[in-house]
């Protein structure tokens, strides 16, 4: 590979690594080209892009932008997964393909300046989607309010029954 082409690839990798707050490095050894194309297409539907990387040039780019700890994940055929709204969504997609017939193997990743080991990425993948978390929080917050509303309603009902009983008692005493 010509030196100029290598320099351009390193510059491209630096741009790719630098513009994302989170990404995951996966291995795909022993996979047929058609299978990797299928994985790419299916990941794209989920909002995730997968890009095959040249290890030595990617390691050089990572070192130049201060992501040296990630170099340990780049061995054997490797690809970079990026996209999604957050690391949780990205991890969920990557781990889905990791488990689905061993098409990919998650090696590690990076999120908001922190190195992510495989166990971290697997943990992220188990977090429910954002919408479900919002619904759980709303449900948790609404339970005490519903209880308070029920108690207030019962208090008003008791007060109403008390006033009615007092009115009946006064009516019977006036007669």
N, C-alpha and C positions, 0 to 999 in steps of 0.2 A: 504494500500500500504506500503510495507516495506521501512524502512528509506534509505537503500542503493539504492533502485530503485528511490526513490524521489530525492536523491542527484545526481544520474546520469541524471535524467530528468532535474533538475535545471541546471546542467552543460551543457547539450545539448541545453537547451533554451538560456543560456548565449552565447554559441557559435553561435547559429542561429541569435539572436538579434544583436550580436556584429559584425558579418561578413557582414551585409548588410547596405548600406548607406541609404536605404529607404525600408519601408515595411508598410503595411496597416493591421489594425486589423478589422475583420468583425464579425458580429453575424450571426448565422444561426438557431436560435430557431425555433422549430416546423417543421424542414425539415426532410424528410425521408432520411435514409442512402443511398438509391439508387439515390436520387436526388443530394445529396452532392457528390457522386461518379461521377455523370454526370457533375456536375459543375467542379470538379477537372480535369476531362479528357479534358473538353473544355478549361479551363484556361491553362492547360499544352500546348495545341496547340498554345496558344498565348504567350508562354514563361514565364508564371507565375505559381508558385507553391503555393498551399494552404495547410496548415497544421493545424489540430485541436490541440488546446493547452489546458492544464489543468490550469484553472485560478489561483489557489493559488500558484502553482509552477512557473507559468509564471510571476506572480506578484513578487514573491521572486527573480527570476532571473533578472527581470527588475530593481528592487531596488539595487541589488548587482552590476550591471554594470552602474548605474547612469542614468537610463531611468525612474525614478520615475513618471514623469508626464504622462507616458503612462498607468500606472496602472488604471487610471479612465476609460479607454476604455475596460477593461477586466471585464465584468460582464455578466452573462448568458453564454450560449454556444458560445465560441469564436474560431476564427481561425486566423492564420497569413498568409497573402499573401505577397510573395516576388518574386523578379525576374524582368525581363524586363531591358532595358538599363537605364531607368531613372524613376523618380517619375511620370512623365507625362504619360508614357506608362502604368505603373502599375496602376495609378489612372483610366485611360481610361478603362482598362480591368475590374477592380473591380467595377467601377460605371456601366459598361454595365451589369454585372451580378446583381448588386443592383437593376437596373431598370427592368431587364427582369424577370417578374413574381415574384418579391420580393423574389428571391432565397437567396440573401444575403443582409445584411444591413451593410453598411460601418459605422464604429464607430469612426475611427481616424487613425492616423499613425505617421510616423517619416521619415524625409528626411534630410540627411546631418546635423544631430545634432539639428534639429528644429521640434517641436511638430506640427503636422498637424491636425487641426480640420476637421470635415466633410465638412464644407464650403470650406476649402482650397483644399481638395481632389477633390470636385466637380469642383472647378475652374481649377485645374490642368487637369482634364478630358476633359475640353473644349478647351484646347490648341491644335492646329493642330499638326499632326505628324512632326517630325524633317525635313523630306524630303520636305514637303509642305512649312515649314518655310524657308528653304534654297531657294526654288524656288521663294517665295515671296520676299525675300531679293535680289536675283539675278534680279528679274523683276524690283524692285524698283531702284536698282543701274543702270540697263541698260537703263531705260527711259531717264534720262538726257544725257547719252552718245549717245543714238539714236538721240535725239534732236540736240545735238552738231554736230553729223555726218551729219544730214540733213542740218543744217545751213551752215556747211563748204562746203558741196556739192553744195548748192545753190550759195554760194559765188564764188566758182570756175566756176560754170555755167555762172554767171553774168559776171565774168572776161573774160571768153571765148567769150561771146556775145559782150562785149565791144571791145575786141581786133579785133574781126571779123568786127565790124562796123567801127573801126578806119582804118583797112586795106582796106575796101571797099571805105571809104571816101578818103583815100590817093590815091587809084587807080583811082577814078573818078576825083580827082583834078589834077593828073598827065596827064590825057587825055585831 
